[in-house]
Amino acid sequence: MSWAHTARQKQRAPIGQYKPEAHRVTVYDTFTQYKLGTAARIVGCRTMPEFFLFCANYVLGHHRDLKRLRSVFHKGERQIKAAAAAPVDDETSPFVLAETVRDRRRGEAFDRFARWAEGEL
């Protein structure tokens, strides 16, 4: 794995861990396909998966029924970023890379958040 690949993973998953998961959506009607394709071009999306992600993120950010979800995940985002940004003590682990320690901390913070969020939502 090159440095460029690692940087691309960090860009795509700045908070959580990089573990891609594909979701498949089938649109049967040609009229609906055309309507969705036109809407994607209007908002500047190049592909339909990109458009569907745009729509999902828009709903997550603006739907009134998801206000509690937004606040819970905003708090979790802050906690995960804080855990990953904490300074790494080189004296206790001189043979472990700081990035490895940050990745482990990020994963542990995400696991704590996921357990906490289940009870909050």
N, C-alpha and C positions, 0 to 999 in steps of 0.2 A: 504494500500500500504506500503510495507516494504522499508527499506533504500536500500536494494539490488536492488529492482525493480526501484527505483528512480535513482540509479546510472547507471543501465542498460539503462534507458531512456536517461540520459545525455550522455552516451557513443554513443548511436545510433543517437541522434540528438544534437550534441554539439553546433550548431549555432541557428537553428530554434526551433520550438516547436515539441514535439513528438506527431504526428498525423499520424499513419500508413495508407497508401493507397495502395491497391493491384491493380496490372495491370496484365491482362491476355493476354498471347501470345499463339496462336495455330500454331503448325508446322505440316503440313499435310503429307509431304513426308518422308518415313522411311529413305531414303538415307540422307536427310538433317538432320533428327533427329540424326542419327548415327554420321554424321560429326560434328554437334554442341556438342553432348555428348563427342566425342573424344577430340575436342578442349577444352572443359571445363576441362576435366581431365588433359590435357597437361599443362594448365596455373594454375592448382591447385584449381579450383572451385569444391566444393562438390555437388552443386545442379545447376540446370539450371537457376532458378531465380538469383542465385548468379553470374552465368556466364553472364547473360544478363545485370545485373547491372555493372559488370566489363567492358563489352563492351561499355555500354552507358557512363560510366565515362571516358573510354579511348578516345572515340570520343569527348566528351566535352573538354577534356584536350589537344587534339592534332589536331583537324580538323581546317584547316586554315579559313574556313568561320565562325567559332565560336570565333574568336579572340576577337571581340568586346564584346561578351557575357561574355567571361572569365574576361576581365578587369572590366566590370560593376559588376559582381558578386564578384570579389575579393575586390573591393571597398566596396560593401555592407557587405561582411563578416567582414571586419575590423570595419565598423561602428557598426554592431550588437554586435560584441565582446566587443567593447569599451563601449557601452551602458550598457551591462550586467556586465562589470567589474568595473564600477564606484562605489566608496564607498557609502555604505548605511548609511544615517544619522539616528542613533538610537534615538536621542532626539526628532525628529519630529514624529516618529511612534514607540513607545516602545512596542506596542502590535502586531506588524506585523513582521513576520519572514523575515529575510534578503533575503532568497531564494525566497520568494514570491515576494518581490520587484524586484529582479533580473529577475524573470520570466516575470513579467509585463513589465519591461523595454525592455527585449528581444523581447516580442511580439509587443510592440509599435514601436521599431526600425525596426522590420521586416515589419510591415505595412507601415512605412515611406519609406523603401527601395523599397517595391513592387510598390508603387505609383510612385516613382522616376524612377525606372527601366523601367516602361511601356513607359515613354516618351523618354528614352535614347535608347531603342532598336527598 
